[in-house]
Amino acid sequence: MVRDGIALSVGAAFTSVAGLVGWVISARLVPTAEVGLTAAFTSGFLLVSGVTQVSLGPAVLRWLPRAGGRSGTLLLRTYGVVMAGAVLGALVFLAFPAGRQAASAVPGWGAPLFVIVTLAWAVLQFQDPVLTGLDRAGTVLVKNLGFGVGRIAVLVLAASLGALGILLSWAIPTILAVLGATVVVVMASNQRDRKTSGGVLPNRPEVVGLLGPTYLASIGQSLMYYLVPLIVTARYGPAPGAVFFVVWTAVNAVDVAATGFVNSLVVRIAGEPERAGDLVRLAGKRLAMLFGPMIVAGVLLARPLLSIFGPDYAELGSTALMVVLIGFAPRLLILVVIGVFQADGSGVPVAAFQLAGAAVMLPVALLLPTDSLVPLALGFLAVQGVVAAVAAVSLRRRLEIVA
């Protein structure tokens, strides 16, 4: 579990760091207002691809270990749902003002590019839990490393294209990574189907009971991380929106890396529920060792790190970055608790913990005065602290039941 968790965390972290490096390059080569428009495009396809997956990514972490020789059937069905949802969601999003604003980043080509990137990104993100469930966590690391390097390379080569170059740096590496990972998924699935007889596919009550609540959870998480930047750009303006996007992306990067580690916990508990207590304690210790120093370093170096993007980023965003990084400490506990209930197939607690964040952050982004980004960060810190306290009580009760 620890080896797979570290591989998943490193891969996710590298992808996120490469993304931040990409925004550094963009901030240096493109005016801040134009970066804000491309950030709206990026937030849009991240939002749509996250919402339209109907939480199938976390679900396959529970289902694949039990699918055995019927893994291919399970994957065929789930891939179909993810792909159809991404295309439909992209078309619906483009019909709204926020979608049209995002597409305006590339006049004439914005709408079709948005649909293509949304589809590719939805599949790319779905492949991480699929590969983890197929015992191919190492491939996730290779895929994410390749994506990160490719994104920076394309951005440097296409920098002269301005906003289009920034968006192509997302589209091209994403499509190539999807193609490569798909080959591995097909080979691993076929191998498991040949070697394993039988297997259990989720029945309709289980699908509804898990996906219904966890889909609400995924919507909450997507709204918090991807809709909030769109609201900030619309209310505060493109320049502050670009600064907030960088700050929020940094937090999302840590969240994605930590979630990658927790995914390995989900797979192990799903297969060995009687060891839940030992596995949770081990995962908690490793998460603290991996992410504790990272959070401390980020708080201490917030201003110099943001100054890499430019003086405006450091001036407007350094305090906000410090606050949201402090807020991520309790977020680690929340992620562990979410993973435990996810492995149990208990969707309601997962939905409750994820939706709590969005329930506070959206009103904060919509209602607070637009003269500073710090209140947004304080809202994040407050909600993570409260939810973590409730999650800790829930986790203790869950482990007492097992004991």
Disulfide bonds with the S-S distance in Angstrom:
none
